[in-house]
Structures are given as structure tokens and as C-alpha cells.
Amino acid sequence: AEIGGENDRGEVVDTASFRNTYEIAGAGYAGITVSKVLNGRAMAAGEFGFTIEGADEATDALLADSDRSFTNGAAASDEKNSMTKLDGLRFTKDDVGKEYTFTVKETVPDGADKRGGVTYDERVHMVEIAIDDAGNGTLTVVTKIDGQEGNEVAFVNAYAAAPLETEIDFGLAKRIEGRGWTDTDTFAFELSAATDGAPLPVSTTTTVTKRDLQDNGTAAIRFGKIRFTAAETYEYEVREQKAGTAENGMTYSTNVARIRVTVVDNGAGSLVATPALISGSSVFVNNYGVKLDYNAKGGLSIAKELMGASAAEGVFSFTVTAEGEDVLGIAGTHRSPWLTEGKASTVAATKDTVVFTQADAGKTWNYTVTESNPGAGFTCDCATWNISVSVADDPTAGRLSVTTTATGGGASRTWTYTSDGDGADPAIVKFVNRYAASGATADIYGTKELTGRRMADGEFSFELAYAARPNAVVARAQNAAGGVDFGSLSYTTESLAKLVADGLAAKTDTGWSVGYVAREVTDGLSDIGITARARTFGVTVNIVDEGNGTLTCSVEY
């Protein structure tokens, strides 16, 4: 208490007075919470930046450097990361009645600097801090966030990887074994989902052709784009159409390739799909194979036909010479079997199995077949045949063709066997020989006697005719010097064959026999007083073929 002082009117009085002093204590500020949530994936520390700015100089002066710019801490997906800011402030009575305004925002990068798959929170939050006298020596500090009391500024970002639409390289390929690719080759494949709900391309079938052929001899199998929308694991199966069937020489692969596609989120806004083969083979192999058993189709025969005679075994000899490989197995010297006149007999022929395949396509094997000189009496239409055997493959039709061509004596003949054909004429190269022998009899002679008077030469006439056909006269003669000379009769193997056919000659164990009758022409003799006593006599000509072109003809009376 104090003694003395002034009253209300300013008068000095002698009294005692009491004076109190009101003081307001300063107040610390606990700060605000800036929270960050990333939905969709875990959030790494420092991924996102934030700033706090003051609305005026006085407000801005309150900010520490750590408040002006800062980044988040790590947090799991959908988990809040809280950061305390403005916690270093202290207010005094001088701040009573004041309001400090701050803006808090997330730093959103431009364009390509944005994190992939992240949708940023672009809101700008207003923080208002109002200081007032509580009337009890303390300060009241009221914080409003965007006009509402509170102290948390919340930022929420969302993460989602974009759908992936891509053509998956399954690493599959097509290969043909047994031949090369042709322009008409087309192979089709089917893709199916082994996992329920697995996404598929627009078309689940694809084809490969020669145009798809790579340097390694295979054609890559590719399907269209597949759209993936989530990180999952899917399994697929790929099969070839016509699997296990055979068509035009091509046997289709039965392979089933099972592929697992693992789709993962790379955390940068993208899905990444990785395929892996888990069963089957990555290469679908079709096997092409055509073959032809040459012998089964008819083979090749060297035949001999003899005209004009039959011949014993071994009379004729043939040499088959291969130019290079004897693929038919017929090279060597061969002798003829017993030959029946006019009937072809096999001298040499392919035997066992002679199999050609597509690997032989384009190859040709050549042979020369030569007949040795058969000796006197024989002639040959062609002494040498040149034979070629060539193989061709038509991969489009799956057909193997083997063509045999024989050329000789100005003539040519071709035979073609095909793997898918039946009923072709067999290839027979025929040597045709002709045998001809000739011979003549000694003169056929008779005598003539006339009793009762002298006989003049040429007075009487005589005929020689076939015994089997008496009206068929073969020779005429007149008497001369007591004899009748019909002359010599000539024969050939050909004429004898005709005589036999006409019934005028007979075949014997040793050759032929031709019967004749010699007769006197008696017409008019009785008119001049002449009587013929022995009018006829028989003549037989026996003919033997000596086998050297000579006929020995003996006359039997």
C-alpha cells in the first residue's frame, strides 16, 4: 500500500492506496500436423515434397527453414505419415488479437517429373492461427484448417498402375524337318487360357508362313496384344491345329506349350508382364517325309524277246553298268534264261526293297545296258540302252516321283512312279532279237523212161506240189536226157513258220519236215498212144536248224 496521492479530481490527499499489475504469460505452440497417405502402394521416404508459406511478412517470419520445405517419411500403403510443423513458435501478449495465416501445399512436379501412376493431391490448405487473451493471464491459441478448428493438414495421393496392352513374346517358334519351307506352307496355332479369367487377345488363332522365316530356319509364333489390368499370374496353352495328323507328307506336331505370364507392378505406374515356358517345348516341329518303294511300284526289268526261234539258257549276255552308285542293285553281267519264241523273258530285275525319300529329290542315277554280239543268224533292234532314274519331290502335294527313262536305237520310253499313285505300268526295257536261218536242198531229181519208141527231151511235163495241198505246185520241170530236175528248194525260218501255220509243214524234234509229191502231167498222153505207168512219187525234205543261221536240208525219196 502507498501513503498519499491524488484523488479523482487531481487533489493531493493524505490517504493510503492499493495498485495491482496484470501480466499475461507467453504461450508455446505445439504446431500442426501435416499428414500424407498414399493409397495403392507403399510410400518411400522423400517421395513427396511440401511447402508452407506465410500470408504476409510477419507471418512468413515465423517459419523455420524446416517448415518452409520438407518431405514425407516412409509408410505402408494406405498408412498415414504424420509430420509436425510450426512447433517452434511462441506467442506473447504482443500477439494478442493477431491472426497468422499460412498456406500448406504439396509440391506437384511438372509433366515427366511426376511419379508414374501417382495422382497428386493438388489442394492448397489454409492454416489460421489466432491469439487472444484468455482473461486469466494466459493466451488462447486457436488453429483453424480451411476454416475449421483443427490442427491436421491432410494430403492423400492415389497410386494405380496403368493397364498394360502388349504383344507377349512367348518365345515360340515353328520348324519343319525333312524339307525346306514352300511359298504355300501355312501353319495355324491356337492360344487358350489355362487360368480362369486370364485375358486373351482379340484373336486366339494365328498363322505362320514362309514370310515369317528367321535366319535360324524357324518362324516365330506371335499372337495379338493382350490387355492386363492387374498384377496377377496367368497360364496359357498353345497348340498347333491339325496336331498329330498327317497330310501331304507332313506330320503335325502334338506339342502343347504351357506358358506362365507373371504380371507385376513396377511401382512406377506400369505393369510388367514376363512369360516363362513351364511345360512342353518352345519349338513346334513338323516332320515332312515321303518315300517310294521303287520295287513295290514295279521296279525295273531288263527283258529279252526272241523272234524267229526259241533259244536255250545262256545264249544271250547282257552287261549293266552303273555310272556311279548302283542304287538299283542291278549292275553286272546277266545271261538270258530259256527263251520261247515270241515271248519276252526277264534277264535282270531290281529286287528286295529300293526305297527313295525326299532326301533323294533332284538326284539322277544312270545306267548303260549292252547286249553282247549274239552270233550268226541273230539281229538286234538295239544293242545298247541308256537308262536314267531321277527323283523329284512335290512338297505342296507331298508327292515323290521317280521317273525311269530308257533311250536307245532312236527311241525313248518313260515310266513314272508316284508315292501316292498305283497302277502304273512297270518299267521294262526290252531287247528284241530276231533269228533267221536259211538253207536249200540239193536238186530234187527223178528219172523218165519211155518204152516202145525213142523219147525226145521236153516231151513230157512234171510238177512238184505240197503233199498236204496237191494243187499247190512249187516247181515244174520237163524231161531231159532221161531225167527230171525240179531244181533246189530254199527255206528260211520265217518261211518254215508260215508253212507250219498253213499246215504244209510239220515241226519235228529235230526241226521241220515238208512233204511233197512229184507227179507227171498226163493230160493228152492217151490221145497219142502213151500210157503212164508210175504217175507220182513222194518227196520229203527234212530240215535242221544248225543254230548259226544255217538250215541243213536233206531230201528223202
C-alpha positions in Angstrom: 0.0 0.0 0.0 1.1 3.6 -0.6 0.5 6.7 1.6 -0.6 9.9 -0.2 -1.6 10.5 -3.6 -4.1 12.3 -5.8 -7.8 11.8 -5.8 -10.1 11.6 -8.8 -10.1 15.4 -9.1 -6.4 15.7 -9.0 -6.3 16.9 -5.5 -3.5 15.8 -3.2 -4.8 13.9 -0.3 -3.2 12.2 2.5 -4.6 8.6 2.1 -3.4 5.0 1.6 -4.0 3.3 -2.0 -3.8 -0.3 -3.4 -2.4 -1.0 -7.1 -2.3 -4.3 -8.9 -0.4 -5.2 -12.1 -2.0 -7.7 -14.7 0.5 -9.8 -16.6 -0.2 -12.3 -19.5 2.1 -15.3 -19.6 3.5 -16.3 -23.0 2.4 -19.5 -24.7 4.3 -22.1 -26.7 2.7 -23.6 -29.8 2.5 -27.4 -30.3 2.4 -27.0 -34.0 0.3 -28.5 -36.7 0.3 -32.0 -38.2 0.9 -32.4 -41.9 -0.1 -35.9 -42.8 0.5 -37.9 -46.0 -1.3 -41.0 -47.2 -0.5 -42.9 -50.4 -3.2 -45.4 -51.4 -2.2 -48.2 -53.7 1.4 -48.9 -52.8 4.0 -48.3 -50.1 5.4 -44.8 -49.8 9.2 -44.3 -49.7 10.7 -41.6 -47.6 11.3 -38.4 -49.5 9.0 -39.2 -52.4 6.7 -36.2 -51.9 7.6 -32.6 -51.1 5.6 -29.9 -49.2 5.8 -26.2 -48.6 4.4 -23.8 -46.0 4.3 -20.1 -46.8 3.2 -17.1 -44.7 0.5 -14.8 -46.0 2.5 -11.7 -45.1 5.9 -10.8 -43.9 5.1 -11.0 -40.2 3.7 -14.5 -40.7 6.4 -15.6 -43.1 9.0 -14.5 -40.4 7.6 -17.1 -38.1 8.7 -20.0 -40.4 11.8 -22.1 -39.8 13.6 -23.4 -42.8 12.4 -26.9 -41.9 8.9 -25.6 -42.1 9.2 -23.9 -45.5 10.1 -27.1 -47.4 10.1 -30.7 -46.3 9.4 -34.2 -47.5 7.4 -37.2 -46.2 8.6 -40.2 -44.3 8.1 -43.9 -45.3 4.8 -45.5 -44.8 2.9 -48.6 -45.9 0.2 -48.4 -48.5 -2.9 -46.6 -47.1 -0.9 -45.8 -44.0 -0.6 -42.2 -42.7 2.7 -40.5 -42.3 2.5 -37.6 -39.9 4.9 -34.6 -39.8 4.8 -31.9 -37.1 5.4 -28.4 -38.3 5.3 -24.9 -36.8 6.1 -26.5 -33.4 8.8 -24.0 -32.6 6.6 -20.9 -32.3 6.0 -19.0 -29.0 3.4 -16.3 -28.7 3.3 -13.3 -26.1 0.9 -10.6 -25.1 2.1 -8.7 -28.0 0.4 -11.3 -30.3 -2.9 -10.8 -28.6 -5.6 -10.1 -31.3 -3.3 -11.2 -34.1 -4.0 -13.9 -36.6 -1.3 -15.6 -38.6 -2.3 -17.2 -41.9 -0.2 -19.9 -43.7 -0.8 -21.9 -46.9 0.3 -25.5 -47.0 0.5 -27.4 -50.2 2.1 -30.5 -51.8 4.8 -29.9 -54.4 3.4 -31.3 -57.7 6.1 -31.9 -60.3 5.6 -31.0 -63.9 5.0 -33.5 -66.7 7.5 -36.2 -66.9 8.8 -35.5 -63.4 5.7 -36.8 -61.9 5.9 -40.2 -60.3 4.3 -42.8 -62.6 0.9 -44.0 -61.6 0.5 -41.3 -58.8 -2.4 -39.0 -58.7 -1.2 -36.0 -56.7 -3.3 -34.0 -54.1 -3.2 -30.5 -55.6 -5.3 -28.8 -52.9 -3.9 -25.7 -51.1 -4.8 -25.7 -47.5 -5.1 -22.6 -45.3 -3.9 -22.6 -41.7 -5.0 -19.8 -39.5 -3.6 -19.3 -36.0 -5.5 -16.7 -33.8 -4.0 -15.5 -30.5 -6.2 -13.9 -27.8 -6.2 -13.1 -24.0 -7.9 -15.7 -22.0 -8.5 -13.1 -19.3 -6.7 -15.2 -16.7 -3.2 -14.3 -17.5 -2.9 -16.9 -20.3 -3.2 -16.8 -24.0 -5.7 -18.7 -26.1 -4.3 -20.0 -29.4 -6.9 -21.3 -31.9 -5.9 -23.1 -35.1 -8.2 -23.5 -38.0 -7.6 -25.6 -41.0 -9.5 -24.5 -44.0 -11.9 -22.6 -41.7 -12.5 -25.5 -39.3 -10.8 -25.8 -36.0 -8.2 -28.5 -36.0 -4.5 -28.9 -36.4 -4.1 -31.5 -39.2 -3.5 -30.8 -42.8 -4.1 -34.0 -44.7 -2.8 -34.9 -48.1 -4.0 -38.1 -49.8 -2.4 -39.4 -53.0 -3.5 -42.4 -55.0 -1.3 -44.8 -56.9 -2.5 -47.2 -59.6 -0.5 -48.8 -62.4 -1.9 -48.2 -65.9 -3.3 -51.2 -67.8 -0.7 -52.9 -69.9 -1.7 -53.8 -73.5 1.2 -55.6 -75.2 2.1 -58.4 -77.5 3.7 -61.0 -75.3 6.6 -62.8 -76.9 6.0 -66.3 -75.7 9.3 -67.4 -77.3 7.6 -70.0 -79.5 8.6 -71.0 -83.0 7.8 -73.3 -85.9 10.3 -75.6 -87.6 10.0 -78.1 -90.4 12.2 -81.1 -90.6 12.6 -83.1 -93.7 12.4 -80.3 -96.2 12.5 -76.6 -96.6 9.6 -74.2 -96.5 7.5 -73.6 -99.6 5.5 -70.5 -100.5 2.3 -72.3 -99.8 3.2 -73.5 -96.3 0.7 -72.2 -93.7 0.6 -73.4 -90.1 -2.1 -72.4 -87.6 -1.9 -72.2 -83.8 -4.4 -71.7 -81.0 -4.0 -69.9 -77.7 -6.2 -70.8 -74.8 -6.4 -69.7 -71.2 -5.4 -72.3 -68.7 -6.2 -69.9 -65.9 -9.9 -68.9 -65.5 -10.4 -65.3 -66.4 -7.0 -64.9 -68.0 -7.2 -62.1 -70.5 -6.9 -63.1 -74.2 -6.0 -61.3 -77.4 -8.8 -60.3 -79.8 -8.0 -63.4 -81.9 -6.8 -66.5 -80.3 -5.5 -68.1 -83.5 -2.5 -67.1 -85.6 -0.7 -68.5 -88.6 2.9 -68.6 -89.7 4.2 -68.8 -93.3 7.5 -68.7 -95.2 7.4 -64.9 -94.9 7.9 -65.3 -91.1 11.0 -67.4 -91.5 14.0 -66.3 -89.5 17.7 -66.8 -90.1 17.7 -69.9 -87.8 15.2 -71.7 -90.0 12.3 -71.2 -87.7 9.2 -69.0 -87.9 8.2 -67.0 -84.7 4.7 -67.7 -83.4 3.1 -64.5 -82.3 -0.4 -63.6 -81.1 -2.0 -60.2 -80.9 -1.9 -57.8 -78.0 -3.2 -58.9 -74.6 -4.6 -56.3 -72.1 -3.6 -56.8 -68.5 -5.2 -54.7 -65.8 -3.8 -56.2 -62.6 -0.7 -57.7 -61.2 -1.5 -61.4 -61.4 -0.2 -64.7 -62.6 -1.8 -66.3 -65.6 -1.2 -69.5 -67.5 -1.8 -70.2 -71.2 -1.6 -73.2 -73.6 -0.6 -73.1 -77.2 -1.4 -75.9 -79.7 -1.0 -76.4 -83.4 -4.1 -77.0 -85.4 -4.1 -80.5 -87.1 -1.9 -81.7 -84.2 -0.9 -85.3 -84.7 -2.4 -85.6 -88.2 -0.5 -86.4 -91.4 -1.3 -84.6 -94.6 0.6 -84.4 -97.9 3.6 -86.0 -96.3 3.6 -83.6 -93.3 3.0 -84.9 -89.8 1.9 -82.1 -87.5 3.4 -81.5 -84.0 1.5 -82.8 -81.0 3.4 -80.4 -78.7 1.5 -78.4 -76.1 3.4 -75.4 -74.8 2.2 -74.1 -71.4 3.3 -70.6 -70.6 3.1 -68.8 -67.3 2.8 -65.0 -67.6 3.7 -63.1 -64.4 2.4 -59.6 -64.3 3.9 -57.3 -61.7 3.6 -53.7 -60.8 6.9 -52.0 -61.1 5.9 -49.3 -58.7 6.4 -46.6 -61.3 2.9 -46.7 -62.7 3.5 -49.6 -65.1 2.6 -53.3 -65.3 5.4 -55.6 -66.5 4.5 -59.0 -68.0 7.1 -61.7 -68.0 6.4 -65.0 -69.8 8.1 -68.3 -68.9 7.7 -71.8 -70.5 6.7 -74.2 -67.8 6.0 -77.4 -69.9 6.2 -78.6 -73.4 8.6 -77.3 -76.0 9.1 -73.8 -77.3 9.5 -75.2 -80.8 6.7 -76.9 -82.7 8.4 -79.4 -85.1 6.5 -80.8 -88.1 8.2 -83.7 -89.8 8.0 -84.0 -93.6 8.6 -87.4 -95.1 7.6 -89.1 -98.3 9.0 -92.3 -99.6 8.6 -94.6 -102.6 9.4 -98.3 -102.7 10.6 -98.5 -106.3 10.3 -102.3 -106.5 6.9 -102.3 -105.0 5.7 -99.9 -107.6 7.0 -102.0 -110.5 10.8 -101.7 -110.4 13.0 -102.1 -113.5 13.3 -105.2 -115.6 15.7 -105.9 -118.5 13.9 -108.3 -120.8 14.7 -110.3 -123.8 12.3 -111.3 -126.6 13.5 -113.5 -129.4 11.6 -113.6 -132.7 12.1 -116.4 -135.2 13.2 -119.1 -132.8 13.5 -120.3 -129.3 16.9 -120.3 -127.5 18.5 -122.3 -124.8 19.5 -120.7 -121.5 22.6 -118.5 -121.6 22.6 -117.9 -125.3 22.5 -114.1 -124.8 24.6 -112.0 -122.5 24.0 -108.5 -121.1 26.1 -106.1 -119.2 24.5 -103.5 -116.9 27.0 -100.7 -116.0 26.2 -98.1 -113.3 27.6 -94.6 -113.7 28.4 -94.1 -110.0 26.2 -95.6 -107.3 24.3 -98.7 -108.2 21.2 -97.6 -106.4 19.0 -100.3 -108.1 21.4 -103.1 -107.4 21.3 -104.5 -111.0 24.9 -103.8 -112.2 26.8 -106.8 -113.5 26.7 -109.3 -116.3 23.5 -111.3 -116.8 22.7 -114.2 -119.1 19.4 -115.0 -120.7 17.1 -117.7 -119.5 15.4 -120.2 -121.8 13.7 -118.2 -124.4 10.4 -119.2 -126.0 9.9 -117.7 -129.4 7.9 -114.6 -129.3 7.7 -114.4 -125.6 9.7 -111.8 -123.5 11.6 -113.2 -120.5 13.3 -111.3 -117.7 17.1 -111.2 -117.8 17.7 -108.9 -114.9 15.4 -107.0 -112.4 15.6 -105.0 -109.3 14.8 -106.9 -106.2 14.2 -106.6 -102.5 13.4 -103.0 -101.5 14.7 -99.9 -103.2 13.4 -97.0 -101.2 13.7 -93.4 -102.3 12.8 -90.5 -100.0 12.6 -86.7 -100.2 16.3 -86.6 -99.5 16.9 -88.1 -102.9 15.0 -85.3 -104.7 17.0 -83.8 -107.6 19.2 -86.9 -107.9 19.7 -89.0 -111.0 21.3 -92.3 -111.4 22.4 -93.5 -114.9 23.0 -97.0 -116.3 24.1 -98.4 -119.6 22.8 -101.8 -120.7 24.6 -103.5 -123.5 23.9 -106.8 -125.3 26.9 -108.8 -126.4 27.1 -109.9 -130.0 24.7 -112.9 -130.1 26.3 -114.6 -133.1 25.4 -115.6 -136.6 21.7 -115.6 -137.5 20.7 -113.0 -134.9 20.0 -109.4 -135.4 19.1 -106.9 -132.6 16.9 -103.8 -132.9 19.0 -102.0 -130.3 22.3 -103.3 -128.8 22.6 -100.6 -126.1 20.0 -98.8 -123.9 20.8 -95.8 -121.7 18.7 -95.8 -118.6 18.2 -92.9 -116.1 16.4 -92.9 -112.8 15.5 -89.5 -111.4 13.7 -88.4 -108.2 11.5 -85.4 -107.8 9.6 -84.1 -104.8 6.4 -82.0 -104.9 6.2 -80.8 -101.3 2.9 -79.0 -101.9 1.2 -82.2 -102.7 3.5 -84.4 -100.5 4.3 -86.5 -103.6 7.5 -88.2 -104.5 8.0 -89.1 -108.2 10.6 -91.5 -109.6 11.0 -91.4 -113.4 12.8 -94.1 -115.3 13.8 -93.2 -118.9 15.2 -95.6 -121.4 16.8 -94.3 -124.6 18.3 -96.3 -127.4 18.0 -97.1 -131.1 16.4 -93.8 -131.9 13.6 -94.5 -129.5 12.7 -93.4 -125.9 10.3 -94.6 -123.3 9.5 -93.1 -119.9 7.8 -94.6 -116.8 6.9 -92.6 -113.7 6.0 -94.0 -110.3 4.5 -91.7 -107.6 4.3 -92.2 -103.9 0.5 -91.6 -103.9 -0.3 -93.4 -107.1 -0.9 -97.0 -108.0 -1.4 -99.0 -111.2 1.5 -97.5 -113.3 3.0 -99.8 -116.0 6.2 -101.4 -114.7 9.4 -100.2 -116.3 10.6 -102.9 -118.7 13.5 -102.3 -121.1 13.2 -104.9 -123.8 15.8 -106.2 -126.2 14.2 -107.7 -129.2 16.3 -110.0 -131.3 15.4 -111.7 -134.5 16.7 -115.0 -135.6 16.8 -116.0 -139.3 18.4 -119.1 -140.8 18.3 -120.2 -144.4 19.2 -123.2 -146.4 18.4 -125.1 -149.6 18.1 -128.7 -150.8 20.1 -130.4 -153.4 18.3 -130.6 -156.7 15.2 -132.8 -156.5 15.7 -135.2 -159.3 13.7 -138.0 -160.9 14.1 -140.2 -164.0 11.9 -140.7 -167.0 11.6 -143.8 -169.2 9.6 -144.4 -172.4 9.3 -147.8 -173.8 8.2 -148.6 -177.4 9.9 -145.7 -179.1 12.6 -143.1 -178.6 11.8 -140.2 -176.2 12.5 -136.7 -177.1 13.7 -134.1 -174.5 10.9 -131.9 -173.3 8.3 -134.3 -174.5 6.8 -134.8 -171.0 5.9 -132.4 -168.2 6.2 -132.8 -164.4 5.0 -130.9 -161.3 6.2 -130.9 -157.7 3.5 -130.0 -155.2 2.9 -130.0 -151.4 1.7 -133.3 -150.3 -0.8 -131.7 -147.9 -2.1 -129.5 -150.7 -1.6 -131.2 -154.1 -2.9 -128.3 -156.0 -0.2 -126.0 -154.7 2.6 -126.5 -157.2 6.1 -125.4 -156.1 8.1 -126.5 -159.1 7.7 -127.6 -162.7 10.1 -129.5 -165.0 10.3 -131.4 -168.3 12.3 -134.4 -169.1 15.8 -134.0 -170.4 18.3 -136.8 -171.1 16.2 -139.3 -169.3 15.9 -137.2 -166.1 13.5 -134.7 -164.4 15.2 -132.0 -162.4 12.9 -129.9 -160.2 15.9 -127.9 -159.0 16.7 -126.8 -155.4 14.1 -125.8 -152.8 15.1 -122.9 -150.5 13.9 -122.3 -146.9 14.1 -119.7 -144.2 13.0 -120.0 -140.6 10.3 -117.4 -141.4 9.0 -119.4 -144.5 9.0 -122.6 -142.5 7.0 -120.9 -139.7 4.4 -119.9 -142.4 4.4 -123.4 -143.8 3.7 -124.9 -140.4 1.0 -122.3 -139.8 -0.6 -123.2 -143.2 -0.4 -126.9 -142.5 2.1 -127.6 -145.2 5.0 -128.5 -142.9 5.4 -130.1 -139.6 7.6 -129.4 -136.6 9.7 -132.3 -135.6 12.0 -133.0 -132.7 15.0 -132.0 -134.8 13.5 -129.3 -136.9 10.9 -129.4 -139.7 9.5 -131.8 -142.2 8.0 -130.8 -145.5 6.2 -133.4 -147.7 5.9 -133.1 -151.4 4.5 -135.1 -154.3 6.2 -135.3 -157.7 3.8 -136.1 -160.5 3.7 -136.4 -164.3 1.2 -134.3 -166.2 -0.6 -136.9 -168.1 -3.2 -134.8 -169.9 -3.4 -135.8 -173.6 -0.9 -138.7 -173.4 -3.6 -141.3 -174.1 -4.5 -139.4 -177.2 -1.1 -140.2 -178.7 -0.9 -143.8 -177.5 1.1 -143.3 -174.3 0.1 -144.8 -171.1 1.7 -143.5 -167.8 2.6 -146.4 -165.5 4.1 -144.6 -162.4 2.4 -141.3 -162.3 3.6 -140.0 -158.8 6.2 -140.4 -156.1 6.7 -138.8 -152.7 9.5 -136.5 -151.6 10.2 -135.5 -148.0 12.5 -132.6 -147.1 13.9 -132.8 -143.5 15.3 -129.5 -142.3 17.5 -129.0 -139.3 18.5 -125.5 -137.9 22.2 -125.6 -137.0 21.7 -122.5 -134.7 24.1 -120.4 -136.7 21.8 -119.1 -139.3 22.2 -122.2 -141.4 19.4 -124.7 -142.3 20.5 -128.2 -143.3 18.0 -129.6 -145.8 18.0 -133.3 -146.7 15.8 -134.9 -149.3 14.2 -138.2 -148.7 12.6 -140.1 -151.7 
